[in-house]
Amino acid sequence: MKQKNYMGIKIKGKELYNIGYDNDTSRSMAVETASRFFKHETRADILKLFESVRLNPHTYLEDYRLFKLANTFIEKVIEKPFTVYELHEKAEHFKIYGHAFIEEEAKKQMEMAMRLPVSKKGALMPDAHSGFGLPIGGVLATENAVIPYGVGVDIGCRMALSIYDLPEKYIQRNAFEMKRVLKEFTHFGMEGNLDFKQEHDVLDRSEFQLTDLLRKLHGKAAKQLGSSGSGNHFVEFGVIDLYEQNTLTMPAGKYVALLSHSGSRGLGANVAQHYTNLAMEICKLPREAKHMAWLDLNSAEGQEYWLSMNLAGDYARACHDRIHLNLSKNLGIKPVCKIENHHNFAWKEKDENGNDIIVHRKGATPAHKGELGIIPGSMTKAGYLVSGKGNPDSLNSASHGAGRSMSRNKAKNSFTVSSFKKMVENAGVSLIGGSPEECPLAYKDIEEVMVAQQNLVEVHGKFIPKLVRMNKE
């Protein structure tokens, strides 16, 4: 007769994790329960029973052996204290750049934001269009409060530009190899990841252990490191024409450059959704303004979001680090300089009077005096290397791109795949992936946008895309 494999040692955490015990409390209780009440059961039987407890916890609430374990899977409804706020009757004045080509809905959303009790100052950039909560291209200063939807879902979405001391002809001579590395060493979309492991110090950050949410998201962050999102995110090689007055340590001329646009992937999206929901629970606003709910920075929730937002921003930077390193290394080239900037973020800054403010830039580029940034156009249009002029009327901000002139759905219904591809080809651009939703004609004229913000930035160089990689929707 075959002897049964009775529990001689503690049940392992990995075994529990494999049956859905993904939090420390449940695993700890399971180990204690197994040791106390199920010493004479087989390992397989215990794991089968514990899986049943996880799936049907209410069934075991009357079982003296299992009710404590079952309770760890029953979500407790905790009534959070909340405060009801009214909006100011009239919006505070805010500066609009490029007034003529900004849709009315975006202006109305900005007016709504300026009626919040915590709002101090605002501005609307020339690439602005409507979004959720704060419009894309909206800049909002608040007093000791952070608005998760004022930051945006893709926390720390950013631009990164690497410049190589290589002539324009390098792309013509090496186009095949450059397209190959774009295909093999970039990944786009919500699911999946690169085929080889990515490493970066950001994954070792202690912040990942400071909240339950960040602990759960660490695995996703590790998996998606070095990849890009969908929509308007891209990685592209092109040529940058540096002007005489550029502030870089390079002489004027044309150079090969790599430009990327992406954010904090699933990490940022989950942080944004979690804390937006939390803000709406404890900060009750009129229905039309509910997405503008804020978290007080003196509260535990506000501090958690601030920590998580900053970690997501650093993770976004890490993704760009890996993208640029992977492509450069596999082409055997090294950049001589790199320029980067966030958008979709909140910063602690000072106003003109020296008062502390929280500046939300949702789809807006920081443009403090002398601060470098990149403002892209579209896959066939120029982008610009700029430095800020430090204009207080714009809260030291500028546009983050050309801005959409039509929604993704409208673009999808307005352009066929063949007409879209022909348009890109006629512009001398080789496109990998992409879709009509990102058709260049779905965007505003970048030249008009740049004219509208002459008081905000100084141009140091012009980037022309040549080889573009995007997600294929």
Secondary structure, 3 states (H helix, E strand, C coil): CCCCCECCCCCCHHHHHHCCCCCHHHHHHHHHHHHHHCCCCEHHHHHHHHHHHHHCHHHHCCCCCCHHHHHCCCCCCCCCCCEECCCCCCCCCCEECCHHHCCHHHHHHHHHHCCCCCEEEEEEEEEEECCCCCCEEEEEEECCEECHHHHCCCCCCEEEEEEECCCCHHHHHHHHHHHHHHHHCCCECCCCCCCCCCCCHHHHCHHHHCCHHHHHHHHHHHHHCCCECCCCCEEEEEEEEECCCCCCCCCCEEEEEEEEEECCHHHHHHHHHHHHHHHHHHEECCHHHHHHCCEECCCHHHHHHHHHHHHHHHHHHHHHHHHHHHHHHHHCCCCCEEEEEECCEEEEEECCCCCEEEEEEECEEECCCCCEEEECCCCCCCEEEEEECCCHHHCCEEECCCCECCCHHHHHHHCCHHHHHHHHHHCCCEEECCCHHHCHHHECCHHHHHHHCCCCEEEEEEEEEEEEEECCC
